[in-house]
Amino acid sequence: MSLRFPLNLFIMLLAVVGSSLMAETRVQLTQDLPKLDIIYNNSVVTIQREQNPEHILSGTFAMTSRPCPPACISPIEPVAGIKIIGELELFKFLEDEYLNESGLLIDARSADWFKRGTIPGSINLPFNRFDTNNTSEETENLLTLIDANERYDVGRVTRFLEKRGFMEGDKKTDKYDFTFAKKLIIWDNGPWSDNAVKVISAFVSTGYPVEYIHYYHGGMQSWQMLGLTIIKP
């Protein structure tokens, strides 16, 4: 004997499922991008916005006033030539450079802040582990991480030509070759933090090409304001 599923119950289930699916993307990233899936720590992570239209910020990122120093307003362009980006450019970076491993998303905050929650895809390079004089061991490790190649026995003629714009000299220094180095997005807690500025300065002090560096100035403040996904690493 066969069992027939009641048609009206089937229609009701479709309606419930349909409304549920619609609810999942009611607040989209953009008009054409409901959400974004990436691989992070060997798992699929979905970046999307908070779906409750009545959701409001609470806690640290709901504050408007913090003692300055240390929480002073940071410059939007800390180094001339740095590209300032927003969320849409960050999404594009995750789809392109992050996916093909030619780029890194860097959380410049302290390890404690990172553990509380970070933007999916980020690695933690705490600002307080770097200096800006090219002697820090951490800075050396940083250069290895971003695929900068150390140079040996560079001839005087070669450097003469490089400094005049030949042989991709703008991507090289006496000590390092940044030609194939990764593109970077560096961020922190937002306009009231200078953590990212310090890490950017550490990169730039090594001769790292400024056009390879992107600064997400809004940081976690802007990310949370838009109700975007946060993950604990």
N, C-alpha and C positions, 0 to 999 in steps of 0.2 A: 504494500500500500504506500503510495507516495503522499508526502505532506506538502501542501501548498502554502507558501508564505503569504499572509494577507496583504493585498495590494496597498490598502490604506496605511498599514504599519510600515511597509517598505518605503512609501512616499514620505512618511514622517521621519524615518531614519535618514533618508537622503537630505531632507531639509535640515535636520540637526547637524549632520556631517558637513553639509554645505555651509551652514552658518558658522560652524566651528572653524572651517578652513578660511572663511572670509575674515573671521575675527583674528586669526593668526597674522594676517597681513593688513589689518585695517590701518595701522600706522606704519607706512612703508619708509624705507630709507630715502628713496626718490620715487617719482612717478613711475619709472620704468624698472626699479630695483626694489622688490619687496624686502629681501634680506640677502645676506652674503655668507656663504659657507667657506671656511678655510680649514686647513689641517694645522693643528697646534698641539705640540706634545703628543704626537701620534694619535690624536683623536680629531674628529670632525667637530668644529665649533661654529655655531650659527651666530652671526652678528645681525642683530635686529633692534628695533626700538621697543621700549616699554609700550605694551598694548592697552594699558588702562589710561584713557584720556584724562582721568582725574588725578593721576599720579603727580606728586610734587616732591622736590628734593627735601632731604632732611639731613641732619648731622653736619659734618665738616663742610660739605660743598653747598650747603644752604646759607652759610655765613657770608656776610658782606664786609666785615671788618676784622682784620688780623693785625697783630702788632708788626710794625715795620721799623727797623729790621726785626726778623729776617724776611717777612712776607711782604716785600716791596714790589711795586709794579715793574715788570721787566720790559725791556725794549722789544718791539715787535721785529726789528731787524738788528740783532746783536752784532752781526758781522756783515759788512757790505758784500752783496752777491749771494747771500743765503736765500734760498727760495722759501717763502712763507706759504703754508698750505692750510686748508681746512679739511673737513671730514670727507667731502667727495673725492678730493685728491688722495686722501689716505685710503679710501676704499679702492680706488684705481690702482694704487701702489700694491695693495694686498692681492689684487687680481693679477697683477703683472710681475713686478720685480720680486715681491715676496714669494709668489708661487714658483717662479723659475730660479729662485735662490740667488738672484743678482742684487738683492736688496735686504736691508735689515731695518726692523722697526725697534727703536731703542727707547726703553723707559729709563730716564735719567734720574729718577727719584731714589731715595734710600731703599735698602733691601726690605726694611720694615714696611714702607708704603707699598712696595711691589707685592709683598705677600698678602696684603689686605685685599688686593684686587688690581688687575691691570687690563689694558686693552689687548684683546686676543691677537696673538702673533708676536707680541713684544718679548724681547730679551732684556734683562736688567743690567745696566752699566751704571752703578750709582755714582753720582757726581763727586762724592767725597773720596773716591778711589783714584782720582786723576789730578795731575797738576798741568801746568801749561808751559813747562820748560824743557820738554823733550827728554828728561832724564828719568821720569817715573817708570818703574817696571810695569805698572798697570798700563801706561800709555804704549809701551812696547807690545804688550799682550793684545792691546786694542788693535794695533796695526796688523797683527797676524790674523785677528778675527775678521777684518774687513778685506783680506786678500791683498794687502800692500806688500810688494816684494822688496826686500833689502838689496841694495846695490853694492857691488864690490869693484874696486879698481876702475872707476869711471874715468876715462881719459879727459884731459883738459880741453882738448879740441871738441870732444863730444859735448861736454858741458857748455862750452862756449856757444856751440850751435843751438843746443837745447834752450838756453836762456834767451836766445833771439827768436824763439818760436818754431824752430825746426825740430823734426823727429819727436813730435808730441811732447816737447819740452815743458809745456804748461802743466803736464800731469806727472812731472818728475822733479825730484830734489837731488841734492848731492848724495843723500842716503837712501831714499826710497823711490820706487816706481809705483805710481798709483793708477797707471793706465787701465788696469782691469779690476780696480778696487770696487767694492760694492757701493750702491747708492744707499743713502741713509735717510730715515725720518727719525728725528729726535724730539722727544716730548717730556713734559713733567706735569705738575699739578695745574698749570695754567698761568694766566697773566700775573698772578701774585707769587710766582716762584721763579728763581733764577737757576734751578738745577740744570735744565737743558742748556742754558747759556754757558755754563761752566764746562759741560761735556763738549759742546760745539767748539768752544775755545781750545779745549785739549786737542781735538782733531785738527783744527786749523793751524795750531802751533807746530804741527808736524809737517805742514806743507800740503795737507789733504785738500784737494780741489774743492773750493766752495760750491761749485755748481753740482757737486755730488751730494750736498747736504741740504735736507729739507727740514724746516722747523714747524712743527705743529704747535703753534703758539697757544691755541685754546686749551690744549692738554686735557687732563682728566676733568677739569671744571666744565669745559664745553661738551666733552663726551657724555658726562652725566646729565648735563642740562638737556641734552637731546634724548635721554633715556636709552642710550646704547648699551649693548652687552658688555659686561665686565666679568672677568674670569679670575679665579684664584689659581696661580700656577702650582 
